[in-house]
Amino acid sequence: MVHTFSEIPTLATGQVDTTLQRARFFGYKGSYLGFCRVWLDNPNIEAFRAIIEHEEDVRHRLEEFDVNNRHLNEWDREAVLDQMLRLTRPNVLYNDIDRDYFGQEWFIVGAPHDTENLIPYNKLVVSDFTTNHINSFATNQGHAERTDLQRHLEAELPLEESLKQLLNRLKFTRETDSQTYSSLRGLINSYLQDNPNETCLVYLISSKVENNSVVQTIRQRRLNQNDNIQQLFQGEQPTSNGRLRKGEVYIGDRNIKNQDKVTIQIHRLNLTDVSGNPILDENGNVIYNDLVSLAIWIPETIGKDIIRQPDNI
């Protein structure tokens, strides 16, 4: 009786196609399965696990198109792929692959003003969303000396509702925003397949409820030389130790989150130029007043590496 042995050496190229070629032991018929022996080191085990995750993600995305009878030309060419791997040799691909990693970090919309006619549309989306959930919002806890700008409305809401009613409806068109925003929504949607009851935190920054309506203070933010918001987050108060410890009154926008939950901050802004002056159109009218921007915290627990071909998005 002859036994079949396979020894897979240490992961060399990190290419998905090459690694799969090494997996010929999967091709043996069931009747021979008891005679097969495979030895893998940890890098190869992790690589095969990551490839399975990648293939299942691609399959799920394609199944959605099949069920909804959509043309593949509409498919954003993006999928989950661990950073230890790349699809194939660079010269095989006809255009570059971009990578994003979501996890333990904030995604911030840098140019919410990019398409001017979407400004009122995005405000309406937020208004509809907050009105539908008005009874869920309450002022977040914090120091008694906080200013109105440092007091926010907070709600814990179903993540699926927040994705469908808010994130999927909002539109941001600057390429540096839209591509990453698209990947982020895909990541959340994928996570919800296995965690349909997950919740998230939603903060209406600098807001309060009056007469059963949300009143949100509009903050002012400067655009930088690249026409992106220079600094969205307000910092800690006080800024140094004294009568009160640094950050004792206000921990700073960046820390307004739950470390282990998706957290969505909704900001209302007036945008100015680099010098802090109002931005005017050709007729001398002030533009970019009272618009919506987002900051979204993605916890490490749902973090994924995403690849995409930007020319297809």
Secondary structure, 3 states (H helix, E strand, C coil): CCCEEEEECCCCCCEHHHHHHCCHHHHCCHHHHHHEEEEECHHHHHHHHHHHHHHHHHHHHHHHHHHCCCCHHHCCCEEECCCCCECCCHHHCCCCCEEEEECCEEEECCCCCCCHHHHHHHHHHHHHHHHHCHHHCEECCCCCCCCHHHCCEEEEEEHHHHHHHHHCCCCCCCHHHHHHHHHHHHHHHHHHHHCCCCEEEEEECCEEEECCEEEECCEEEEECCCCCECCCCCCCECCCCCCCCCCCCECCHHHCCCCCCCEEEEEEEEEECCCCCEEECCCCCEECCCEEEEEEEECHHHCEEEEECHHHC
